């Protein structure tokens, strides 16, 4: 097993974050009532999805998306020796990160801050974003060296 190429993880993470940001920008306006209800329930001042957000909020959102993108590509790099390189493994990495985020957001349902229906509407489509982001980020990822990429390829 080779070492994880951190430069490629960060490069792939940037691409993944871009995919997540574009997806969120495109999808959020389709659910304005759900967004408004969820943000109001959480006590957020950002309950209007069409309002112009202040720069610090935009930068914080981009930082979270960048962190998510890097985690997705790092996850891909970490599971790649076991599952092999390629789109199937990238999709699995995206699904894994989506599940972990979903489990955390479910705590808001348990605490009755948001309804389960709101959770499904807001988090459900996010699976598409994270799988697409994972595919895009994994496409850039390569490990250094001349060793085979998976044990199956070494035979």
PAZAPA-4460 file (N, C-alpha, C; in steps of 0.05 Angstrom, whole numbers, plus 32768, in hexadecimal, padded with zeros to 4 digits):
% residues 155
    n_x    n_y    n_z   ca_x   ca_y   ca_z    c_x    c_y    c_z   seq   type   mol
   8011   7FE8   8000   8000   8000   8000   8011   8019   8000     1      X     A
   800B   802B   7FEE   801A   8044   7FED   800F   8059   8000     2      X     A
   801D   806E   8003   8014   8084   8013   7FFF   8094   8004     3      X     A
   7FED   80A1   8013   7FD9   80B2   8007   7FE6   80CB   7FFD     4      X     A
   7FE0   80D2   7FE4   7FEB   80EA   7FD7   7FDB   8103   7FE0     5      X     A
   7FE4   8111   7FF4   7FD5   8127   8000   7FD1   813E   7FED     6      X     A
   7FE4   8143   7FDB   7FE1   8158   7FC7   7FC9   8152   7FB5     7      X     A
   7FC7   8139   7FAD   7FB0   8131   7F9C   7F96   8130   7FAC     8      X     A
   7F97   812A   7FC5   7F7F   812B   7FD6   7F75   8147   7FD7     9      X     A
   7F86   815A   7FDB   7F7E   8176   7FDD   7F74   8180   7FC2    10      X     A
   7F82   8179   7FAC   7F79   8181   7F92   7F5D   8175   7F8C    11      X     A
   7F5A   815B   7F91   7F40   814E   7F8E   7F2B   815A   7FA0    12      X     A
   7F33   8161   7FB8   7F21   816E   7FCB   7F16   8188   7FC1    13      X     A
   7F27   8198   7FB4   7F1F   81B1   7FA8   7F0A   81AD   7F93    14      X     A
   7F0E   8199   7F82   7EFB   8193   7F6D   7EE1   8188   7F79    15      X     A
   7EE3   8177   7F8D   7ECC   816D   7F9A   7EBC   8183   7FA7    16      X     A
   7EC9   8196   7FB4   7EBB   81AD   7FC0   7EAD   81BD   7FAC    17      X     A
   7EB9   81C1   7F94   7EAC   81D0   7F7F   7E92   81C1   7F76    18      X     A
   7E93   81A7   7F74   7E7B   8198   7F6C   7E65   819B   7F81    19      X     A
   7E6D   8199   7F9B   7E5A   819C   7FB1   7E4D   81B8   7FB0    20      X     A
   7E5E   81CD   7FAC   7E54   81E8   7FAC   7E40   81ED   7F95    21      X     A
   7E47   81E3   7F7D   7E36   81E6   7F66   7E1C   81D7   7F6A    22      X     A
   7E1D   81BF   7F75   7E05   81AF   7F7A   7DF3   81BD   7F8E    23      X     A
   7DFE   81C8   7FA3   7DEE   81D6   7FB7   7DE1   81EF   7FAC    24      X     A
   7DEF   81FD   7F9B   7DE5   8215   7F8F   7DCD   820F   7F7C    25      X     A
   7DCF   81F8   7F6E   7DBB   81F0   7F5B   7DA2   81E4   7F69    26      X     A
   7DA7   81D4   7F7E   7D91   81C4   7F8A   7D81   81D4   7F9F    27      X     A
   7D8F   81E4   7FAF   7D81   81F2   7FC6   7D69   8202   7FBD    28      X     A
   7D69   8211   7FA7   7D51   8220   7FA0   7D38   820E   7F9A    29      X     A
   7D3C   81F4   7F95   7D25   81E3   7F90   7D16   81DC   7FA9    30      X     A
   7D21   81E1   7FC1   7D15   81DB   7FDA   7D14   81F3   7FEC    31      X     A
   7D09   820A   7FE3   7D0A   8222   7FF4   7CFB   8220   800E    32      X     A
   7CE4   8213   800E   7CD4   8211   8026   7CE2   81FF   803B    33      X     A
   7CED   81E9   8031   7CFB   81D7   8043   7D14   81E4   804F    34      X     A
   7D22   81F3   803E   7D3A   8201   8048   7D32   8215   805D    35      X     A
   7D1E   8225   8057   7D15   823A   806A   7D0C   822E   8084    36      X     A
   7CFD   8218   8083   7CF4   820B   809B   7D0B   8200   80AC    37      X     A
   7D1D   81F3   809E   7D34   81E6   80AC   7D46   81FC   80B9    38      X     A
   7D4C   8211   80AA   7D5E   8225   80B5   7D50   8235   80CC    39      X     A
   7D36   823A   80C9   7D27   8248   80DE   7D27   8236   80F7    40      X     A
   7D22   821C   80F4   7D22   820A   810B   7D3D   8209   8119    41      X     A
   7D52   820C   810A   7D6D   820C   8116   7D75   8227   8121    42      X     A
   7D63   823B   811E   7D69   8256   8128   7D7D   8265   8116    43      X     A
   7D7F   825D   80FD   7D92   8269   80EB   7D87   8283   80DE    44      X     A
   7D98   8296   80DB   7D91   82AE   80CD   7D91   82AB   80AF    45      X     A
   7D99   8293   80A6   7D9B   828E   8089   7D84   827E   807F    46      X     A
   7D6C   8285   8088   7D54   8275   8081   7D4A   827B   8065    47      X     A
   7D53   8290   8058   7D4B   8296   803D   7D60   828D   8029    48      X     A
   7D5A   8277   801A   7D6E   826C   8008   7D75   827F   7FF0    49      X     A
   7D65   8293   7FEB   7D6B   82A5   7FD5   7D78   82BF   7FDE    50      X     A
   7D7B   82C3   7FF8   7D87   82DC   8002   7DA5   82DC   7FFD    51      X     A
   7DB0   82F4   7FFC   7DCD   82F7   7FF8   7DDA   82F2   8013    52      X     A
   7DEC   82DF   8015   7DF9   82D9   802E   7E11   82EA   8032    53      X     A
   7E18   82F0   804B   7E31   8300   8050   7E49   82F0   804A    54      X     A
   7E5F   82FD   8043   7E78   82F0   803C   7E82   82DB   8050    55      X     A
   7E81   82E1   806A   7E8B   82CD   807E   7E7B   82B3   807C    56      X     A
   7E61   82B5   8078   7E50   829D   8075   7E57   828D   805C    57      X     A
   7E5C   829B   8047   7E64   828E   802D   7E7F   8280   8031    58      X     A
   7E92   828E   803D   7EAC   8282   8041   7EAB   826A   8054    59      X     A
   7E9A   826B   8069   7E97   8255   807B   7E8B   823D   806C    60      X     A
   7E77   8242   805B   7E6B   822C   804B   7E7F   8220   8038    61      X     A
   7E8F   8231   802B   7EA4   8226   8019   7EB9   8216   8028    62      X     A
   7EC0   821F   8040   7ED3   8210   8050   7EC8   81F4   8058    63      X     A
   7EAE   81F3   805F   7EA2   81D9   8065   7EA2   81C7   804C    64      X     A
   7E9B   81D3   8035   7E9B   81C3   801C   7EB7   81BA   8015    65      X     A
   7ECB   81CB   8019   7EE6   81C2   8014   7EEE   81AC   8026    66      X     A
   7EE8   81AE   8040   7EEE   8199   8053   7EE0   817F   804B    67      X     A
   7EC7   8181   8043   7EB8   8169   803A   7EC5   815D   8022    68      X     A
   7ECD   816D   800E   7EDA   8164   7FF6   7EF4   8155   7FFC    69      X     A
   7F04   8161   800E   7F1D   8154   8015   7F19   813A   8023    70      X     A
   7F05   8139   8035   7EFF   8120   8043   7EF5   810B   8030    71      X     A
   7EE6   8112   801C   7EDC   80FF   8008   7EF4   80F3   7FF9    72      X     A
   7F06   8104   7FEF   7F1C   80F9   7FDF   7F30   80EA   7FF1    73      X     A
   7F34   80F3   800A   7F45   80E4   801C   7F39   80C8   8022    74      X     A
   7F1E   80C7   8025   7F10   80AE   8029   7F14   809C   8011    75      X     A
   7F12   80A7   7FF9   7F16   8098   7FE1   7F33   808C   7FE1    76      X     A
   7F46   809D   7FE7   7F62   8094   7FE7   7F67   807F   7FFC    77      X     A
   7F59   8081   8013   7F5D   806E   8029   7F50   8052   8022    78      X     A
   7F39   8052   8014   7F2C   8038   800F   7F35   802C   7FF4    79      X     A
   7F43   803B   7FE4   7F4B   8032   7FCA   7F5C   8019   7FCA    80      X     A
   7F6F   8015   7FDD   7F7E   7FFC   7FDC   7F6D   7FE3   7FE0    81      X     A
   7F57   7FE6   7FEF   7F46   7FCF   7FF4   7F32   7FCA   7FDE    82      X     A
   7F26   7FE0   7FD3   7F11   7FDE   7FBF   7F1B   7FE2   7FA3    83      X     A
   7F33   7FEB   7F9F   7F3E   7FF0   7F85   7F37   800C   7F7B    84      X     A
   7F48   8018   7F6A   7F42   8033   7F60   7F2B   8032   7F4C    85      X     A
   7F1D   8049   7F4A   7F08   804B   7F36   7EEF   8057   7F40    86      X     A
   7EDC   805A   7F2E   7EC3   8068   7F35   7EB2   805A   7F4A    87      X     A
   7EB3   803F   7F4B   7EA3   8031   7F5F   7EAD   8038   7F7B    88      X     A
   7EC7   8038   7F7F   7ED3   803E   7F98   7ECE   805C   7F9F    89      X     A
   7ECF   806D   7F8B   7ECA   808A   7F90   7EAD   808D   7F99    90      X     A
   7E9A   807F   7F8C   7E7E   8082   7F94   7E7A   8077   7FB1    91      X     A
   7E88   8061   7FB8   7E86   8057   7FD3   7E90   806C   7FE7    92      X     A
   7EA6   8079   7FE1   7EB1   808E   7FF2   7E9D   80A4   7FF6    93      X     A
   7E90   80AD   7FE0   7E7C   80C2   7FE2   7E64   80B9   7FF3    94      X     A
   7E5B   80A0   7FEF   7E45   8096   7FFF   7E4C   8094   801D    95      X     A
   7E65   808C   8023   7E6D   808A   803E   7E6D   80A5   804C    96      X     A
   7E78   80B9   803F   7E78   80D4   804B   7E5B   80DE   804D    97      X     A
   7E4A   80D9   803A   7E2E   80E1   803B   7E20   80D4   8053    98      X     A
   7E25   80BA   8058   7E19   80AC   806F   7E23   80B8   8089    99      X     A
   7E3C   80BE   808B   7E47   80C9   80A4   7E3B   80E4   80AA   100      X     A
   7E39   80F5   8095   7E2D   810F   8099   7E0F   810C   80A0   101      X     A
   7E02   80F9   8093   7DE6   80F4   8099   7DE1   80EB   80B5   102      X     A
   7DF2   80DA   80BF   7DEF   80D1   80DB   7DF1   80E9   80EE   103      X     A
   7E04   80FB   80E8   7E07   8112   80F9   7DEE   8124   80F8   104      X     A
   7DE4   8128   80E0   7DCC   8139   80DC   7DB3   812D   80E9   105      X     A
   7DB3   8112   80EA   7D9C   8105   80F7   7D99   810D   8114   106      X     A
   7DAF   8115   8120   7DAD   811E   813C   7D9A   8136   813E   107      X     A
   7D98   8146   8129   7D85   815C   8129   7D68   8152   8128   108      X     A
   7D64   813C   811B   7D49   8130   811A   7D42   8125   8136   109      X     A
   7D56   8117   8142   7D51   810B   815D   7D4C   8121   8171   110      X     A
   7D59   8138   816F   7D55   814F   8181   7D3C   815F   8179   111      X     A
   7D2F   8156   8164   7D17   8164   815A   7D1B   8181   8151   112      X     A
   7D34   8186   8148   7D3A   81A1   813D   7D2F   81A2   8120   113      X     A
   7D30   818C   8112   7D25   818A   80F7   7D15   8170   80F5   114      X     A
   7D02   816F   80E3   7CF2   8157   80DF   7D02   8143   80CE   115      X     A
   7CFA   812A   80CE   7D06   8116   80BE   7D02   811C   80A0   116      X     A
   7CEA   8126   809A   7CE5   812E   807E   7CF8   8144   8075   117      X     A
   7CFD   8158   8086   7D10   816D   807F   7D2B   8161   807B   118      X     A
   7D33   814F   808D   7D4D   8142   808A   7D4F   8134   806F   119      X     A
   7D3B   8125   8067   7D3B   8117   804E   7D3D   812A   8036   120      X     A
   7D2E   8140   8037   7D2E   8153   8020   7D49   8161   801E   121      X     A
   7D55   8168   8035   7D6E   8177   8035   7D86   8164   8031   122      X     A
   7D86   814D   803D   7D9E   813C   803C   7D9C   8127   8025   123      X     A
   7D84   811F   801E   7D81   810B   8009   7D8F   8111   7FEF   124      X     A
   7D89   8129   7FE3   7D97   8130   7FCA   7DB5   8133   7FCC   125      X     A
   7DBE   8138   7FE5   7DDB   813C   7FEA   7DEB   8123   7FE2   126      X     A
   7DDF   810C   7FE2   7DED   80F4   7FDA   7DF7   80F6   7FBD   127      X     A
   7DE7   8103   7FAC   7DF0   8107   7F90   7E08   8119   7F90   128      X     A
   7E07   812F   7F9F   7E1E   8141   7FA0   7E37   8134   7FA9   129      X     A
   7E35   8124   7FBF   7E4D   8118   7FCA   7E58   8102   7FB8   130      X     A
   7E47   80F3   7FAB   7E51   80DE   7F99   7E5E   80EB   7F80   131      X     A
   7E51   8100   7F75   7E5D   810E   7F5E   7E77   811C   7F67   132      X     A
   7E78   8127   7F7F   7E90   8134   7F88   7EA6   8120   7F8C   133      X     A
   7E9F   8108   7F96   7EB3   80F3   7F9A   7EBE   80E9   7F7F   134      X     A
   7EAC   80E6   7F6C   7EB6   80DD   7F51   7EC9   80F2   7F45   135      X     A
   7EC2   810C   7F48   7ED2   8121   7F3D   7EED   8122   7F4B   136      X     A
   7EED   8121   7F66   7F06   8123   7F75   7F17   810A   7F71   137      X     A
   7F0B   80F3   7F70   7F1A   80DA   7F6C   7F27   80D9   7F50   138      X     A
   7F1A   80E5   7F3D   7F25   80E6   7F22   7F40   80F3   7F22   139      X     A
   7F45   8107   7F33   7F5F   8114   7F35   7F73   8105   7F46   140      X     A
   7F69   80F3   7F57   7F7C   80E7   7F6A   7F8D   80D1   7F5D   141      X     A
   7FA6   80D2   7F62   7FB9   80BD   7F5A   7FCD   80B9   7F70   142      X     A
   7FD7   80A1   7F73   7FEC   809C   7F87   8006   809B   7F78   143      X     A
   801B   80A3   7F85   8036   80A3   7F79   8042   8087   7F79   144      X     A
   8058   8085   7F6B   8066   806B   7F6A   805D   805A   7F52   145      X     A
   806B   8044   7F50   8065   8032   7F39   8058   8018   7F43   146      X     A
   8050   8016   7F5C   8044   7FFE   7F66   8028   7FFB   7F5B   147      X     A
   801E   7FE3   7F59   8003   7FDE   7F4F   7FEF   7FED   7F61   148      X     A
   7FD9   7FF5   7F55   7FC5   8005   7F63   7FB4   7FF4   7F75   149      X     A
   7FB0   7FDA   7F70   7FA1   7FC9   7F81   7FAC   7FAD   7F80   150      X     A
   7FA7   7F9D   7F95   7FB1   7F82   7F94   7FA6   7F72   7F7C   151      X     A
   7F8E   7F78   7F73   7F83   7F69   7F5C   7F93   7F6E   7F43   152      X     A
   7F9E   7F86   7F40   7FAD   7F8D   7F28   7FC9   7F80   7F29   153      X     A
   7FD2   7F79   7F40   7FED   7F6E   7F43   7FEF   7F51   7F39   154      X     A
   7FD8   7F44   7F37   7FD8   7F27   7F2F   7FDC   7F23   7F12   155      X     A
***
